[in-house]
Amino acid sequence: MRSFQPFDFANGLLEEFRNDGFKTSLWAWDKAHLSLPAIGTHFGFVQDGKATLVCDSGEFTLKAGIYFSVPGACTITGEARGIAITSAAYNGFFQVGGPIEKAGRLKYIDGCTDSLLISPIMKGDPCLNLLYFPSGIKQTQHTHPSNRVGVVARGTGKCITPEGAIPLFPGQIFLIRANGLHSFETSSSDMTVIAYHPDSDFGASHENHPMINRTMVDGISASQLVEIRTK
């Protein structure tokens, strides 16, 4: 099985997969109506144009570079292109953010950067990321323990896999399969990628989050007392 799978901007469901243990659906819309089901949470990104998002939280106009998270059913219409990734078992928050920045705010490997656009609510939950590759990057070959879904938001580059080099350009949707060996390269252009992760080893827990950590009881963080207080 190839480690890297590209997709065209065809309207509707592109693929469903769970080979990494997470039931995930990949969708796209291309200047057409897209209805997303009531199950799970949908993570999305507007590639270009202007879209209208309708869900239980209301009606929202989204322009290029906007990202979102919607639990439950929603519809997307308008003269726009974009992608959506459904995490079938996850109950996330409703969020709309953006437009995306040029580069990430966190250091990543080999001079690249990353920003968490939609963070895990709790440790282990899905997340949506912005990956930035400056020009002249040659990443170290690496793998991920779960599937990665992405779309090139800006710029050009290529993905290097055991099967060969795959060109990357704005609007290229792709899946990197769990444990698939790969790396990204850029030449004269930089490149920005929106990447969905179905899981994380980062985030809050009942015993470790800012509110409980910074609540002091007789000079002691309540996080150290949580087991006593909840029994």
Phi, psi and omega per residue, in radians:
M1 nan 2.298 -3.116
R2 -1.171 2.503 -3.113
S3 -1.344 -0.445 -3.076
F4 -2.141 2.217 3.124
Q5 -2.204 2.033 3.092
P6 -1.499 2.731 3.095
F7 -2.342 2.597 3.013
D8 -1.531 2.860 3.105
F9 -1.419 1.107 3.019
A10 -1.507 2.512 -3.072
N11 -1.360 2.298 3.079
G12 1.973 -2.764 -3.112
L13 -1.299 2.183 3.124
L14 -1.623 -0.740 3.135
E15 -2.940 2.643 2.962
E16 -2.057 2.447 -3.134
F17 -2.621 2.661 3.094
R18 -2.629 0.413 -3.105
N19 -1.146 -0.242 3.115
D20 -1.777 0.102 3.139
G21 1.644 -0.019 -3.132
F22 -2.085 2.101 3.139
K23 -1.300 1.983 -3.013
T24 -2.314 2.465 3.066
S25 -2.140 2.406 3.123
L26 -1.941 2.207 -3.121
W27 -2.167 2.818 2.969
A28 -2.533 2.744 2.980
W29 -2.319 2.524 -3.069
D30 -2.399 1.475 3.130
K31 0.953 0.707 -3.135
A32 -2.607 2.969 -3.125
H33 -1.321 2.352 3.050
L34 -2.288 2.183 3.069
S35 -1.877 2.230 3.125
L36 -1.873 2.479 -2.964
P37 -1.266 2.949 -3.078
A38 -1.310 -0.242 -3.110
I39 -1.369 2.572 2.958
G40 1.131 -2.749 -3.132
T41 -2.250 2.417 -3.098
H42 -1.862 2.196 3.048
F43 -1.812 2.251 -3.060
G44 -2.392 2.873 3.116
F45 -2.572 2.342 3.101
V46 -1.607 1.999 -3.106
Q47 -1.292 -0.866 3.113
D48 -2.768 2.831 -3.128
G49 1.496 -2.884 -3.131
K50 -2.256 2.211 -3.084
A51 -2.090 2.760 3.017
T52 -1.995 2.156 3.111
L53 -1.827 2.216 3.117
V54 -2.154 2.201 -3.138
C55 -2.672 -3.050 -3.127
D56 -1.048 -0.451 -3.116
S57 -1.410 -0.184 3.117
G58 2.343 -2.860 3.122
E59 -2.015 2.294 -3.008
F60 -2.353 2.388 3.042
T61 -1.628 2.188 -3.080
L62 -2.058 2.281 3.086
K63 -1.856 3.094 -3.128
A64 -0.985 2.386 3.120
G65 1.595 -0.029 3.111
I66 -1.544 2.478 3.083
Y67 -2.157 2.799 -3.067
F68 -2.693 2.841 3.030
S69 -2.375 2.191 -3.082
V70 -2.320 2.021 2.995
P71 -1.398 2.331 3.116
G72 1.507 -3.010 -3.023
A73 -1.166 2.562 3.044
C74 -2.767 2.861 3.051
T75 -2.248 2.626 3.119
I76 -2.268 2.254 3.124
T77 -2.376 2.986 3.038
G78 2.061 3.027 -3.137
E79 -1.488 1.268 -3.064
A80 -2.597 2.856 2.975
R81 -2.151 2.585 3.104
G82 -3.019 3.105 3.101
I83 -2.199 2.771 3.027
A84 -2.464 2.458 3.115
I85 -2.151 2.173 -3.107
T86 -1.757 2.139 2.965
S87 -1.684 1.843 -2.894
A88 -1.134 -0.556 -3.015
A89 -1.797 0.131 -2.993
Y90 -1.852 2.344 3.054
N91 -1.878 1.613 -3.081
G92 -1.611 -3.093 3.042
F93 -1.512 2.710 2.905
F94 -1.374 2.212 3.140
Q95 -2.561 2.514 2.955
V96 -2.306 2.268 -3.121
G97 -2.504 3.011 3.111
G98 1.942 -3.000 0.041
P99 -1.198 2.803 -3.081
I100 -1.111 2.633 3.064
E101 -1.436 2.966 -3.106
K102 -1.173 -0.728 -3.035
A103 -2.334 2.904 3.095
G104 -1.380 2.843 -3.128
R105 -1.785 -0.172 -3.134
L106 -1.964 2.519 3.091
K107 -1.183 2.483 3.043
Y108 -2.297 3.124 -3.007
I109 -1.158 2.592 2.962
D110 1.013 0.625 3.063
G111 1.484 0.086 3.081
C112 -1.525 2.950 3.126
T113 -2.350 2.885 -3.053
D114 -2.549 2.553 2.937
S115 -2.259 2.421 2.987
L116 -1.422 1.890 3.137
L117 -1.377 -0.832 3.044
I118 -2.178 1.925 -3.032
S119 -1.433 2.759 3.011
P120 -1.088 2.370 3.053
I121 -1.201 -0.758 3.054
M122 -2.269 2.747 -3.140
K123 -0.938 2.256 -3.126
G124 1.760 -0.257 -3.092
D125 -1.297 2.880 3.093
P126 -1.149 2.866 3.090
C127 -2.651 2.784 3.097
L128 -2.101 2.330 -2.990
N129 -2.227 2.695 2.918
L130 -1.890 2.133 3.068
L131 -1.892 2.281 -3.129
Y132 -2.075 2.264 3.132
F133 -2.059 1.900 3.066
P134 -1.082 2.909 3.067
S135 -1.142 2.636 3.093
G136 1.320 0.432 -3.120
I137 -1.570 2.388 2.949
K138 -2.292 1.699 -3.065
Q139 -1.218 2.678 2.961
T140 -1.204 2.396 3.075
Q141 -1.072 2.396 -3.068
H142 -2.718 3.049 3.102
T143 -2.311 2.942 3.002
H144 -2.245 2.546 -3.086
P145 -1.311 -0.159 3.112
S146 -2.408 2.928 -3.133
N147 -1.087 2.584 3.029
R148 -2.152 2.178 3.070
V149 -1.862 2.362 -3.090
G150 -2.537 2.894 2.981
V151 -2.503 2.434 3.101
V152 -1.377 2.012 -3.125
A153 -1.435 -0.691 -3.097
R154 -2.625 2.669 3.000
G155 1.409 -3.077 -3.103
T156 -2.375 2.796 3.108
G157 -3.110 -2.696 3.065
K158 -2.715 2.716 3.070
C159 -1.878 2.217 -3.109
I160 -1.709 2.102 -3.119
T161 -2.264 2.927 3.061
P162 -1.040 -0.387 -3.138
E163 -1.548 -0.117 -3.132
G164 2.348 -3.051 -3.141
A165 -1.750 2.261 -3.120
I166 -1.908 2.131 3.126
P167 -1.131 2.505 3.111
L168 -2.141 2.435 -3.062
F169 -2.636 2.855 -3.116
P170 -0.975 2.267 -3.129
G171 1.598 -0.051 3.096
Q172 -1.292 2.049 3.079
I173 -1.623 2.498 -3.120
F174 -2.684 2.814 3.015
L175 -2.180 2.223 2.950
I176 -1.816 2.036 -3.044
R177 -1.262 2.665 3.141
A178 -0.911 2.294 3.113
N179 1.168 0.248 3.087
G180 -1.364 2.182 -3.126
L181 -1.257 2.309 -3.096
H182 -2.881 2.950 2.953
S183 -2.773 2.806 3.120
F184 -1.928 2.538 3.094
E185 -2.335 2.548 2.995
T186 -2.257 2.756 3.091
S187 -2.047 -1.750 -3.095
S188 -1.451 -0.277 -3.118
S189 -1.893 2.556 2.927
D190 -1.440 3.075 -3.081
M191 -2.658 2.415 3.081
T192 -2.085 2.267 -3.109
V193 -2.160 2.378 2.972
I194 -1.662 2.165 -3.026
A195 -2.230 2.325 3.097
Y196 -1.799 2.308 3.043
H197 -1.999 2.259 -3.119
P198 -1.341 -0.174 -3.107
D199 -2.612 3.000 3.123
S200 -2.704 2.754 2.994
D201 -1.919 0.463 -3.038
F202 -2.332 2.565 3.043
G203 2.375 3.098 -3.081
A204 -1.369 2.767 2.975
S205 -2.364 2.993 3.140
H206 -1.037 -0.538 -3.085
E207 -1.639 -0.136 -3.026
N208 -2.559 1.648 3.022
H209 -2.723 2.790 -2.975
P210 -0.982 -0.659 -3.087
M211 -1.131 -0.856 -3.096
I212 -1.308 -0.595 -3.140
N213 -1.124 -0.610 -3.051
R214 -1.797 0.302 2.959
T215 -1.713 2.048 -3.032
M216 -1.810 2.254 3.081
V217 -2.052 1.880 -3.072
D218 0.948 0.712 3.092
G219 1.413 0.054 -3.122
I220 -2.003 2.359 3.114
S221 -1.059 2.350 3.132
A222 -1.079 -0.348 3.099
S223 -1.097 -0.466 3.108
Q224 -1.438 -0.202 -3.097
L225 -1.925 0.004 -2.959
V226 -1.058 -0.645 -3.141
E227 -1.156 -0.692 3.123
I228 -1.159 -0.779 -3.047
R229 -1.233 -0.453 -3.057
T230 -1.706 -0.053 3.121
K231 -1.381 nan nan
